[in-house]
Amino acid sequence: MKEITRWIKQLPLELIFWIGSLIAIYFINPYSGDHMSLCPLDQLGFDWCPGCGLGRSMNLLLKGDFQESWSMHPLAMFAYLVIFSRIWTLINNLKTTHNYG
């Protein structure tokens, strides 16, 4: 157990954040009418935001509802590509910057 916690402490915080974000996106309910929003434009009372609906759209895409995902936000697949490429880069940097000897 101590070895696992030591290994987790060596992981970059950004990597933990992105993996946690993908897990959180999987567990959200995209059909819920009321949801917590971290959007600053929503908090200020604006009705339109270019990023609102992206998390719900990514959840629908993950569950295979492609048409509904596209209608909610068309950039969900692009967001997945960006997040997975960043995770891949962080893992590759982790492999090359730590001395395993």
Gaussian input, Z-matrix of N, CA and C with variables (Angstrom, degrees):
# hf/3-21g

backbone

0 1
 N
 C     1     B1
 C     2     B2     1     A1
 N     3     B3     2     A2     1     D1
 C     4     B4     3     A3     2     D2
 C     5     B5     4     A4     3     D3
 N     6     B6     5     A5     4     D4
 C     7     B7     6     A6     5     D5
 C     8     B8     7     A7     6     D6
 N     9     B9     8     A8     7     D7
 C    10    B10     9     A9     8     D8
 C    11    B11    10    A10     9     D9
 N    12    B12    11    A11    10    D10
 C    13    B13    12    A12    11    D11
 C    14    B14    13    A13    12    D12
 N    15    B15    14    A14    13    D13
 C    16    B16    15    A15    14    D14
 C    17    B17    16    A16    15    D15
 N    18    B18    17    A17    16    D16
 C    19    B19    18    A18    17    D17
 C    20    B20    19    A19    18    D18
 N    21    B21    20    A20    19    D19
 C    22    B22    21    A21    20    D20
 C    23    B23    22    A22    21    D21
 N    24    B24    23    A23    22    D22
 C    25    B25    24    A24    23    D23
 C    26    B26    25    A25    24    D24
 N    27    B27    26    A26    25    D25
 C    28    B28    27    A27    26    D26
 C    29    B29    28    A28    27    D27
 N    30    B30    29    A29    28    D28
 C    31    B31    30    A30    29    D29
 C    32    B32    31    A31    30    D30
 N    33    B33    32    A32    31    D31
 C    34    B34    33    A33    32    D32
 C    35    B35    34    A34    33    D33
 N    36    B36    35    A35    34    D34
 C    37    B37    36    A36    35    D35
 C    38    B38    37    A37    36    D36
 N    39    B39    38    A38    37    D37
 C    40    B40    39    A39    38    D38
 C    41    B41    40    A40    39    D39
 N    42    B42    41    A41    40    D40
 C    43    B43    42    A42    41    D41
 C    44    B44    43    A43    42    D42
 N    45    B45    44    A44    43    D43
 C    46    B46    45    A45    44    D44
 C    47    B47    46    A46    45    D45
 N    48    B48    47    A47    46    D46
 C    49    B49    48    A48    47    D47
 C    50    B50    49    A49    48    D48
 N    51    B51    50    A50    49    D49
 C    52    B52    51    A51    50    D50
 C    53    B53    52    A52    51    D51
 N    54    B54    53    A53    52    D52
 C    55    B55    54    A54    53    D53
 C    56    B56    55    A55    54    D54
 N    57    B57    56    A56    55    D55
 C    58    B58    57    A57    56    D56
 C    59    B59    58    A58    57    D57
 N    60    B60    59    A59    58    D58
 C    61    B61    60    A60    59    D59
 C    62    B62    61    A61    60    D60
 N    63    B63    62    A62    61    D61
 C    64    B64    63    A63    62    D62
 C    65    B65    64    A64    63    D63
 N    66    B66    65    A65    64    D64
 C    67    B67    66    A66    65    D65
 C    68    B68    67    A67    66    D66
 N    69    B69    68    A68    67    D67
 C    70    B70    69    A69    68    D68
 C    71    B71    70    A70    69    D69
 N    72    B72    71    A71    70    D70
 C    73    B73    72    A72    71    D71
 C    74    B74    73    A73    72    D72
 N    75    B75    74    A74    73    D73
 C    76    B76    75    A75    74    D74
 C    77    B77    76    A76    75    D75
 N    78    B78    77    A77    76    D76
 C    79    B79    78    A78    77    D77
 C    80    B80    79    A79    78    D78
 N    81    B81    80    A80    79    D79
 C    82    B82    81    A81    80    D80
 C    83    B83    82    A82    81    D81
 N    84    B84    83    A83    82    D82
 C    85    B85    84    A84    83    D83
 C    86    B86    85    A85    84    D84
 N    87    B87    86    A86    85    D85
 C    88    B88    87    A87    86    D86
 C    89    B89    88    A88    87    D87
 N    90    B90    89    A89    88    D88
 C    91    B91    90    A90    89    D89
 C    92    B92    91    A91    90    D90
 N    93    B93    92    A92    91    D91
 C    94    B94    93    A93    92    D92
 C    95    B95    94    A94    93    D93
 N    96    B96    95    A95    94    D94
 C    97    B97    96    A96    95    D95
 C    98    B98    97    A97    96    D96
 N    99    B99    98    A98    97    D97
 C   100   B100    99    A99    98    D98
 C   101   B101   100   A100    99    D99
 N   102   B102   101   A101   100   D100
 C   103   B103   102   A102   101   D101
 C   104   B104   103   A103   102   D102
 N   105   B105   104   A104   103   D103
 C   106   B106   105   A105   104   D104
 C   107   B107   106   A106   105   D105
 N   108   B108   107   A107   106   D106
 C   109   B109   108   A108   107   D107
 C   110   B110   109   A109   108   D108
 N   111   B111   110   A110   109   D109
 C   112   B112   111   A111   110   D110
 C   113   B113   112   A112   111   D111
 N   114   B114   113   A113   112   D112
 C   115   B115   114   A114   113   D113
 C   116   B116   115   A115   114   D114
 N   117   B117   116   A116   115   D115
 C   118   B118   117   A117   116   D116
 C   119   B119   118   A118   117   D117
 N   120   B120   119   A119   118   D118
 C   121   B121   120   A120   119   D119
 C   122   B122   121   A121   120   D120
 N   123   B123   122   A122   121   D121
 C   124   B124   123   A123   122   D122
 C   125   B125   124   A124   123   D123
 N   126   B126   125   A125   124   D124
 C   127   B127   126   A126   125   D125
 C   128   B128   127   A127   126   D126
 N   129   B129   128   A128   127   D127
 C   130   B130   129   A129   128   D128
 C   131   B131   130   A130   129   D129
 N   132   B132   131   A131   130   D130
 C   133   B133   132   A132   131   D131
 C   134   B134   133   A133   132   D132
 N   135   B135   134   A134   133   D133
 C   136   B136   135   A135   134   D134
 C   137   B137   136   A136   135   D135
 N   138   B138   137   A137   136   D136
 C   139   B139   138   A138   137   D137
 C   140   B140   139   A139   138   D138
 N   141   B141   140   A140   139   D139
 C   142   B142   141   A141   140   D140
 C   143   B143   142   A142   141   D141
 N   144   B144   143   A143   142   D142
 C   145   B145   144   A144   143   D143
 C   146   B146   145   A145   144   D144
 N   147   B147   146   A146   145   D145
 C   148   B148   147   A147   146   D146
 C   149   B149   148   A148   147   D147
 N   150   B150   149   A149   148   D148
 C   151   B151   150   A150   149   D149
 C   152   B152   151   A151   150   D150
 N   153   B153   152   A152   151   D151
 C   154   B154   153   A153   152   D152
 C   155   B155   154   A154   153   D153
 N   156   B156   155   A155   154   D154
 C   157   B157   156   A156   155   D155
 C   158   B158   157   A157   156   D156
 N   159   B159   158   A158   157   D157
 C   160   B160   159   A159   158   D158
 C   161   B161   160   A160   159   D159
 N   162   B162   161   A161   160   D160
 C   163   B163   162   A162   161   D161
 C   164   B164   163   A163   162   D162
 N   165   B165   164   A164   163   D163
 C   166   B166   165   A165   164   D164
 C   167   B167   166   A166   165   D165
 N   168   B168   167   A167   166   D166
 C   169   B169   168   A168   167   D167
 C   170   B170   169   A169   168   D168
 N   171   B171   170   A170   169   D169
 C   172   B172   171   A171   170   D170
 C   173   B173   172   A172   171   D171
 N   174   B174   173   A173   172   D172
 C   175   B175   174   A174   173   D173
 C   176   B176   175   A175   174   D174
 N   177   B177   176   A176   175   D175
 C   178   B178   177   A177   176   D176
 C   179   B179   178   A178   177   D177
 N   180   B180   179   A179   178   D178
 C   181   B181   180   A180   179   D179
 C   182   B182   181   A181   180   D180
 N   183   B183   182   A182   181   D181
 C   184   B184   183   A183   182   D182
 C   185   B185   184   A184   183   D183
 N   186   B186   185   A185   184   D184
 C   187   B187   186   A186   185   D185
 C   188   B188   187   A187   186   D186
 N   189   B189   188   A188   187   D187
 C   190   B190   189   A189   188   D188
 C   191   B191   190   A190   189   D189
 N   192   B192   191   A191   190   D190
 C   193   B193   192   A192   191   D191
 C   194   B194   193   A193   192   D192
 N   195   B195   194   A194   193   D193
 C   196   B196   195   A195   194   D194
 C   197   B197   196   A196   195   D195
 N   198   B198   197   A197   196   D196
 C   199   B199   198   A198   197   D197
 C   200   B200   199   A199   198   D198
 N   201   B201   200   A200   199   D199
 C   202   B202   201   A201   200   D200
 C   203   B203   202   A202   201   D201
 N   204   B204   203   A203   202   D202
 C   205   B205   204   A204   203   D203
 C   206   B206   205   A205   204   D204
 N   207   B207   206   A206   205   D205
 C   208   B208   207   A207   206   D206
 C   209   B209   208   A208   207   D207
 N   210   B210   209   A209   208   D208
 C   211   B211   210   A210   209   D209
 C   212   B212   211   A211   210   D210
 N   213   B213   212   A212   211   D211
 C   214   B214   213   A213   212   D212
 C   215   B215   214   A214   213   D213
 N   216   B216   215   A215   214   D214
 C   217   B217   216   A216   215   D215
 C   218   B218   217   A217   216   D216
 N   219   B219   218   A218   217   D217
 C   220   B220   219   A219   218   D218
 C   221   B221   220   A220   219   D219
 N   222   B222   221   A221   220   D220
 C   223   B223   222   A222   221   D221
 C   224   B224   223   A223   222   D222
 N   225   B225   224   A224   223   D223
 C   226   B226   225   A225   224   D224
 C   227   B227   226   A226   225   D225
 N   228   B228   227   A227   226   D226
 C   229   B229   228   A228   227   D227
 C   230   B230   229   A229   228   D228
 N   231   B231   230   A230   229   D229
 C   232   B232   231   A231   230   D230
 C   233   B233   232   A232   231   D231
 N   234   B234   233   A233   232   D232
 C   235   B235   234   A234   233   D233
 C   236   B236   235   A235   234   D234
 N   237   B237   236   A236   235   D235
 C   238   B238   237   A237   236   D236
 C   239   B239   238   A238   237   D237
 N   240   B240   239   A239   238   D238
 C   241   B241   240   A240   239   D239
 C   242   B242   241   A241   240   D240
 N   243   B243   242   A242   241   D241
 C   244   B244   243   A243   242   D242
 C   245   B245   244   A244   243   D243
 N   246   B246   245   A245   244   D244
 C   247   B247   246   A246   245   D245
 C   248   B248   247   A247   246   D246
 N   249   B249   248   A248   247   D247
 C   250   B250   249   A249   248   D248
 C   251   B251   250   A250   249   D249
 N   252   B252   251   A251   250   D250
 C   253   B253   252   A252   251   D251
 C   254   B254   253   A253   252   D252
 N   255   B255   254   A254   253   D253
 C   256   B256   255   A255   254   D254
 C   257   B257   256   A256   255   D255
 N   258   B258   257   A257   256   D256
 C   259   B259   258   A258   257   D257
 C   260   B260   259   A259   258   D258
 N   261   B261   260   A260   259   D259
 C   262   B262   261   A261   260   D260
 C   263   B263   262   A262   261   D261
 N   264   B264   263   A263   262   D262
 C   265   B265   264   A264   263   D263
 C   266   B266   265   A265   264   D264
 N   267   B267   266   A266   265   D265
 C   268   B268   267   A267   266   D266
 C   269   B269   268   A268   267   D267
 N   270   B270   269   A269   268   D268
 C   271   B271   270   A270   269   D269
 C   272   B272   271   A271   270   D270
 N   273   B273   272   A272   271   D271
 C   274   B274   273   A273   272   D272
 C   275   B275   274   A274   273   D273
 N   276   B276   275   A275   274   D274
 C   277   B277   276   A276   275   D275
 C   278   B278   277   A277   276   D276
 N   279   B279   278   A278   277   D277
 C   280   B280   279   A279   278   D278
 C   281   B281   280   A280   279   D279
 N   282   B282   281   A281   280   D280
 C   283   B283   282   A282   281   D281
 C   284   B284   283   A283   282   D282
 N   285   B285   284   A284   283   D283
 C   286   B286   285   A285   284   D284
 C   287   B287   286   A286   285   D285
 N   288   B288   287   A287   286   D286
 C   289   B289   288   A288   287   D287
 C   290   B290   289   A289   288   D288
 N   291   B291   290   A290   289   D289
 C   292   B292   291   A291   290   D290
 C   293   B293   292   A292   291   D291
 N   294   B294   293   A293   292   D292
 C   295   B295   294   A294   293   D293
 C   296   B296   295   A295   294   D294
 N   297   B297   296   A296   295   D295
 C   298   B298   297   A297   296   D296
 C   299   B299   298   A298   297   D297
 N   300   B300   299   A299   298   D298
 C   301   B301   300   A300   299   D299
 C   302   B302   301   A301   300   D300

   B1=1.4479
   B2=1.5206
   B3=1.3293
   B4=1.4511
   B5=1.5227
   B6=1.3140
   B7=1.4642
   B8=1.5243
   B9=1.3313
   B10=1.4618
   B11=1.5222
   B12=1.3291
   B13=1.4650
   B14=1.5268
   B15=1.3272
   B16=1.4680
   B17=1.5240
   B18=1.3209
   B19=1.4647
   B20=1.5340
   B21=1.3496
   B22=1.4649
   B23=1.5237
   B24=1.3260
   B25=1.4639
   B26=1.5210
   B27=1.3157
   B28=1.4621
   B29=1.5226
   B30=1.3355
   B31=1.4594
   B32=1.5289
   B33=1.3243
   B34=1.4725
   B35=1.5284
   B36=1.3020
   B37=1.4611
   B38=1.5260
   B39=1.3096
   B40=1.4683
   B41=1.5271
   B42=1.3270
   B43=1.4632
   B44=1.5234
   B45=1.3142
   B46=1.4667
   B47=1.5233
   B48=1.3338
   B49=1.4578
   B50=1.5285
   B51=1.3343
   B52=1.4620
   B53=1.5220
   B54=1.3121
   B55=1.4649
   B56=1.5276
   B57=1.3309
   B58=1.4648
   B59=1.5164
   B60=1.3216
   B61=1.4632
   B62=1.5266
   B63=1.3211
   B64=1.4622
   B65=1.5219
   B66=1.3265
   B67=1.4629
   B68=1.5253
   B69=1.3271
   B70=1.4702
   B71=1.5263
   B72=1.3265
   B73=1.4638
   B74=1.5214
   B75=1.3069
   B76=1.4604
   B77=1.5310
   B78=1.3252
   B79=1.4545
   B80=1.5333
   B81=1.3333
   B82=1.4573
   B83=1.5298
   B84=1.3223
   B85=1.4545
   B86=1.5317
   B87=1.3397
   B88=1.4670
   B89=1.5217
   B90=1.3293
   B91=1.4629
   B92=1.5223
   B93=1.3084
   B94=1.4610
   B95=1.5231
   B96=1.3171
   B97=1.4575
   B98=1.5168
   B99=1.3113
   B100=1.4613
   B101=1.5262
   B102=1.2921
   B103=1.4589
   B104=1.5275
   B105=1.3156
   B106=1.4568
   B107=1.5285
   B108=1.2961
   B109=1.4504
   B110=1.5200
   B111=1.3189
   B112=1.4545
   B113=1.5213
   B114=1.3048
   B115=1.4656
   B116=1.5251
   B117=1.3380
   B118=1.4633
   B119=1.5286
   B120=1.3244
   B121=1.4725
   B122=1.5279
   B123=1.3391
   B124=1.4580
   B125=1.5284
   B126=1.3103
   B127=1.4631
   B128=1.5300
   B129=1.3290
   B130=1.4598
   B131=1.5275
   B132=1.3425
   B133=1.4563
   B134=1.5134
   B135=1.3282
   B136=1.4657
   B137=1.5239
   B138=1.3281
   B139=1.4637
   B140=1.5203
   B141=1.3029
   B142=1.4567
   B143=1.5235
   B144=1.3111
   B145=1.4645
   B146=1.5264
   B147=1.3436
   B148=1.4572
   B149=1.5254
   B150=1.3151
   B151=1.4583
   B152=1.5126
   B153=1.3303
   B154=1.4651
   B155=1.5345
   B156=1.3016
   B157=1.4596
   B158=1.5071
   B159=1.3174
   B160=1.4561
   B161=1.5281
   B162=1.3245
   B163=1.4650
   B164=1.5146
   B165=1.3252
   B166=1.4647
   B167=1.5239
   B168=1.3260
   B169=1.4586
   B170=1.5304
   B171=1.3352
   B172=1.4652
   B173=1.5261
   B174=1.3438
   B175=1.4563
   B176=1.5198
   B177=1.3246
   B178=1.4589
   B179=1.5284
   B180=1.3033
   B181=1.4595
   B182=1.5228
   B183=1.3162
   B184=1.4593
   B185=1.5207
   B186=1.3157
   B187=1.4728
   B188=1.5269
   B189=1.3292
   B190=1.4593
   B191=1.5106
   B192=1.2981
   B193=1.4666
   B194=1.5324
   B195=1.3324
   B196=1.4608
   B197=1.5253
   B198=1.3306
   B199=1.4577
   B200=1.5294
   B201=1.3205
   B202=1.4655
   B203=1.5230
   B204=1.3401
   B205=1.4641
   B206=1.5189
   B207=1.3125
   B208=1.4612
   B209=1.5229
   B210=1.3344
   B211=1.4655
   B212=1.5318
   B213=1.3493
   B214=1.4606
   B215=1.5293
   B216=1.3382
   B217=1.4703
   B218=1.5313
   B219=1.3246
   B220=1.4586
   B221=1.5340
   B222=1.3116
   B223=1.4648
   B224=1.5288
   B225=1.3220
   B226=1.4679
   B227=1.5300
   B228=1.3168
   B229=1.4709
   B230=1.5252
   B231=1.3062
   B232=1.4571
   B233=1.5316
   B234=1.3299
   B235=1.4683
   B236=1.5195
   B237=1.3390
   B238=1.4675
   B239=1.5288
   B240=1.3263
   B241=1.4661
   B242=1.5265
   B243=1.3242
   B244=1.4598
   B245=1.5278
   B246=1.3306
   B247=1.4670
   B248=1.5189
   B249=1.3400
   B250=1.4640
   B251=1.5275
   B252=1.3210
   B253=1.4653
   B254=1.5295
   B255=1.3308
   B256=1.4672
   B257=1.5235
   B258=1.3370
   B259=1.4664
   B260=1.5197
   B261=1.3213
   B262=1.4716
   B263=1.5350
   B264=1.3269
   B265=1.4689
   B266=1.5229
   B267=1.3163
   B268=1.4631
   B269=1.5274
   B270=1.3179
   B271=1.4744
   B272=1.5174
   B273=1.3330
   B274=1.4678
   B275=1.5204
   B276=1.3334
   B277=1.4627
   B278=1.5142
   B279=1.3054
   B280=1.4591
   B281=1.5271
   B282=1.3209
   B283=1.4674
   B284=1.5308
   B285=1.3201
   B286=1.4776
   B287=1.5060
   B288=1.3485
   B289=1.4633
   B290=1.5204
   B291=1.3194
   B292=1.4565
   B293=1.5209
   B294=1.3022
   B295=1.4533
   B296=1.5229
   B297=1.3197
   B298=1.4438
   B299=1.5327
   B300=1.2871
   B301=1.4506
   B302=1.4158
   A1=111.32
   A2=116.97
   A3=120.28
   A4=111.23
   A5=115.44
   A6=119.06
   A7=111.29
   A8=116.73
   A9=120.34
   A10=110.45
   A11=117.85
   A12=119.88
   A13=111.38
   A14=117.49
   A15=120.50
   A16=110.01
   A17=116.72
   A18=121.41
   A19=110.22
   A20=117.04
   A21=120.59
   A22=110.59
   A23=117.72
   A24=120.52
   A25=112.17
   A26=117.55
   A27=121.05
   A28=112.59
   A29=117.14
   A30=120.18
   A31=110.02
   A32=116.99
   A33=119.78
   A34=110.58
   A35=116.40
   A36=122.01
   A37=111.12
   A38=116.87
   A39=120.14
   A40=111.29
   A41=117.03
   A42=120.90
   A43=110.24
   A44=117.39
   A45=121.40
   A46=109.97
   A47=117.55
   A48=122.05
   A49=111.28
   A50=117.91
   A51=120.39
   A52=111.62
   A53=118.04
   A54=120.29
   A55=109.66
   A56=116.69
   A57=119.98
   A58=112.40
   A59=116.76
   A60=121.01
   A61=111.42
   A62=116.72
   A63=119.49
   A64=111.55
   A65=116.98
   A66=120.25
   A67=110.03
   A68=117.09
   A69=120.83
   A70=111.30
   A71=117.66
   A72=121.03
   A73=110.44
   A74=117.39
   A75=120.51
   A76=111.37
   A77=117.84
   A78=120.91
   A79=114.90
   A80=119.31
   A81=118.94
   A82=110.12
   A83=115.79
   A84=121.62
   A85=107.78
   A86=117.94
   A87=119.44
   A88=113.74
   A89=117.43
   A90=120.18
   A91=112.39
   A92=117.68
   A93=120.91
   A94=109.57
   A95=116.44
   A96=120.33
   A97=112.32
   A98=116.09
   A99=119.40
   A100=108.63
   A101=114.57
   A102=120.45
   A103=108.88
   A104=114.07
   A105=118.78
   A106=108.90
   A107=115.97
   A108=120.34
   A109=110.03
   A110=115.59
   A111=121.26
   A112=111.40
   A113=116.47
   A114=122.04
   A115=110.01
   A116=117.39
   A117=118.78
   A118=113.03
   A119=117.96
   A120=120.06
   A121=110.97
   A122=116.51
   A123=120.29
   A124=110.72
   A125=116.20
   A126=120.42
   A127=111.52
   A128=117.43
   A129=121.77
   A130=113.13
   A131=117.04
   A132=120.74
   A133=115.64
   A134=118.42
   A135=120.41
   A136=109.50
   A137=116.45
   A138=120.65
   A139=112.68
   A140=117.95
   A141=120.65
   A142=111.11
   A143=115.86
   A144=122.28
   A145=107.09
   A146=118.50
   A147=119.59
   A148=113.76
   A149=119.12
   A150=120.95
   A151=114.80
   A152=116.97
   A153=119.68
   A154=110.17
   A155=115.34
   A156=121.93
   A157=113.04
   A158=118.54
   A159=120.83
   A160=111.60
   A161=117.72
   A162=120.72
   A163=111.73
   A164=116.72
   A165=120.15
   A166=110.86
   A167=116.37
   A168=120.61
   A169=111.32
   A170=115.73
   A171=119.46
   A172=110.89
   A173=117.36
   A174=121.13
   A175=110.47
   A176=117.05
   A177=120.72
   A178=111.39
   A179=117.20
   A180=121.46
   A181=110.49
   A182=116.29
   A183=121.38
   A184=111.47
   A185=116.47
   A186=120.79
   A187=112.86
   A188=116.94
   A189=121.29
   A190=115.72
   A191=119.27
   A192=122.43
   A193=108.37
   A194=115.30
   A195=121.46
   A196=113.13
   A197=117.59
   A198=120.40
   A199=111.13
   A200=117.56
   A201=120.67
   A202=110.74
   A203=116.19
   A204=120.55
   A205=110.74
   A206=116.74
   A207=120.99
   A208=111.29
   A209=116.57
   A210=119.07
   A211=111.58
   A212=117.78
   A213=119.77
   A214=111.23
   A215=116.68
   A216=120.35
   A217=107.69
   A218=119.12
   A219=121.27
   A220=115.20
   A221=118.82
   A222=119.73
   A223=114.00
   A224=118.20
   A225=120.91
   A226=111.38
   A227=118.03
   A228=120.17
   A229=110.59
   A230=117.12
   A231=120.70
   A232=110.66
   A233=116.45
   A234=120.15
   A235=110.60
   A236=117.21
   A237=119.95
   A238=111.29
   A239=116.62
   A240=119.87
   A241=111.40
   A242=116.88
   A243=120.97
   A244=110.95
   A245=116.79
   A246=120.25
   A247=111.12
   A248=117.55
   A249=119.47
   A250=112.07
   A251=117.57
   A252=118.77
   A253=110.61
   A254=117.07
   A255=119.78
   A256=111.11
   A257=117.21
   A258=120.72
   A259=109.75
   A260=117.10
   A261=121.65
   A262=110.66
   A263=116.34
   A264=120.61
   A265=111.30
   A266=117.49
   A267=120.69
   A268=111.59
   A269=117.10
   A270=120.26
   A271=110.34
   A272=117.67
   A273=119.97
   A274=111.44
   A275=117.66
   A276=120.48
   A277=111.37
   A278=116.73
   A279=121.16
   A280=110.58
   A281=116.00
   A282=120.12
   A283=112.28
   A284=117.12
   A285=119.34
   A286=113.17
   A287=118.93
   A288=118.93
   A289=113.73
   A290=118.85
   A291=120.57
   A292=110.49
   A293=116.37
   A294=122.04
   A295=108.29
   A296=116.89
   A297=121.28
   A298=112.17
   A299=118.68
   A300=120.74
   A301=110.48
   D1=-39.45
   D2=179.38
   D3=-64.50
   D4=-34.31
   D5=179.49
   D6=-68.64
   D7=-36.30
   D8=178.66
   D9=-66.84
   D10=-44.52
   D11=179.12
   D12=-66.41
   D13=-34.72
   D14=176.49
   D15=-65.67
   D16=-39.32
   D17=179.87
   D18=-66.94
   D19=-40.53
   D20=179.95
   D21=-67.20
   D22=-36.71
   D23=179.47
   D24=-65.58
   D25=-23.02
   D26=179.07
   D27=-81.30
   D28=-14.14
   D29=-179.58
   D30=-71.97
   D31=143.63
   D32=175.72
   D33=-66.13
   D34=143.05
   D35=-179.27
   D36=-60.93
   D37=-34.97
   D38=179.65
   D39=-64.36
   D40=-38.31
   D41=178.60
   D42=-64.53
   D43=-43.88
   D44=177.74
   D45=-62.70
   D46=-39.67
   D47=179.40
   D48=-61.77
   D49=-48.01
   D50=-176.83
   D51=-67.74
   D52=-40.37
   D53=178.47
   D54=-66.70
   D55=-41.49
   D56=176.29
   D57=-62.75
   D58=-36.48
   D59=178.39
   D60=-64.69
   D61=-41.50
   D62=178.04
   D63=-65.78
   D64=-37.33
   D65=176.88
   D66=-66.06
   D67=-42.24
   D68=179.12
   D69=-64.49
   D70=-38.17
   D71=178.49
   D72=-63.58
   D73=-35.86
   D74=179.22
   D75=-64.16
   D76=-35.07
   D77=-173.34
   D78=-93.19
   D79=-1.32
   D80=178.78
   D81=-77.43
   D82=156.66
   D83=177.07
   D84=-100.70
   D85=108.21
   D86=-175.76
   D87=-71.76
   D88=-15.88
   D89=-177.00
   D90=-95.90
   D91=-0.16
   D92=179.52
   D93=-70.20
   D94=132.42
   D95=-179.53
   D96=-73.59
   D97=-38.68
   D98=179.36
   D99=-110.46
   D100=127.68
   D101=-178.96
   D102=-144.92
   D103=157.34
   D104=177.18
   D105=-73.28
   D106=134.83
   D107=-178.84
   D108=-122.87
   D109=131.58
   D110=174.55
   D111=-97.49
   D112=4.74
   D113=-176.84
   D114=-70.02
   D115=123.21
   D116=179.26
   D117=-66.55
   D118=-31.75
   D119=178.02
   D120=-68.50
   D121=-37.52
   D122=176.54
   D123=-66.85
   D124=-38.59
   D125=178.47
   D126=-65.97
   D127=-29.53
   D128=178.25
   D129=-84.29
   D130=-6.92
   D131=175.83
   D132=99.84
   D133=6.01
   D134=177.77
   D135=-75.37
   D136=145.42
   D137=-179.46
   D138=-86.61
   D139=-27.46
   D140=-175.52
   D141=-114.88
   D142=137.31
   D143=176.13
   D144=-146.39
   D145=137.40
   D146=-178.16
   D147=-68.26
   D148=-17.67
   D149=-178.19
   D150=-103.74
   D151=-13.22
   D152=-177.15
   D153=-65.21
   D154=136.09
   D155=-178.51
   D156=93.54
   D157=-6.56
   D158=-177.27
   D159=-66.26
   D160=-43.53
   D161=179.67
   D162=-64.43
   D163=-43.14
   D164=178.13
   D165=-66.46
   D166=-37.10
   D167=177.57
   D168=-65.57
   D169=-38.57
   D170=177.68
   D171=-66.72
   D172=-35.61
   D173=176.97
   D174=-64.24
   D175=-44.88
   D176=178.81
   D177=-63.87
   D178=-38.60
   D179=178.19
   D180=-64.47
   D181=-40.90
   D182=178.97
   D183=-63.67
   D184=-33.10
   D185=-178.75
   D186=-90.65
   D187=2.23
   D188=172.87
   D189=91.79
   D190=7.37
   D191=178.65
   D192=-92.11
   D193=77.12
   D194=-170.96
   D195=-66.89
   D196=-43.08
   D197=-176.92
   D198=-66.39
   D199=-44.47
   D200=178.77
   D201=-65.99
   D202=-36.93
   D203=177.49
   D204=-62.48
   D205=-45.10
   D206=-179.69
   D207=-63.95
   D208=-38.93
   D209=-178.92
   D210=-71.49
   D211=-27.79
   D212=179.34
   D213=-77.89
   D214=-44.02
   D215=176.97
   D216=-161.77
   D217=118.90
   D218=-174.20
   D219=-74.20
   D220=-8.41
   D221=-176.72
   D222=-100.23
   D223=18.07
   D224=-178.10
   D225=-63.96
   D226=-43.54
   D227=-179.79
   D228=-65.27
   D229=-39.27
   D230=177.13
   D231=-63.03
   D232=-39.77
   D233=178.20
   D234=-62.82
   D235=-41.50
   D236=176.19
   D237=-61.20
   D238=-42.33
   D239=179.48
   D240=-61.98
   D241=-42.29
   D242=179.69
   D243=-65.28
   D244=-45.47
   D245=-178.25
   D246=-66.29
   D247=-45.20
   D248=179.93
   D249=-66.51
   D250=-35.39
   D251=177.50
   D252=-67.99
   D253=-35.71
   D254=177.52
   D255=-68.30
   D256=-41.15
   D257=176.56
   D258=-61.61
   D259=-43.25
   D260=179.42
   D261=-61.25
   D262=-43.50
   D263=178.73
   D264=-63.69
   D265=-43.00
   D266=179.64
   D267=-64.55
   D268=-39.72
   D269=177.97
   D270=-66.60
   D271=-41.87
   D272=177.95
   D273=-64.75
   D274=-39.16
   D275=176.36
   D276=-65.38
   D277=-35.87
   D278=178.58
   D279=-64.82
   D280=-39.05
   D281=179.73
   D282=-68.79
   D283=-33.52
   D284=-174.82
   D285=-91.73
   D286=-18.57
   D287=-175.52
   D288=-97.75
   D289=-15.96
   D290=179.81
   D291=-96.80
   D292=141.34
   D293=177.05
   D294=-90.19
   D295=115.54
   D296=-177.41
   D297=-96.45
   D298=21.26
   D299=-177.86
   D300=-107.83

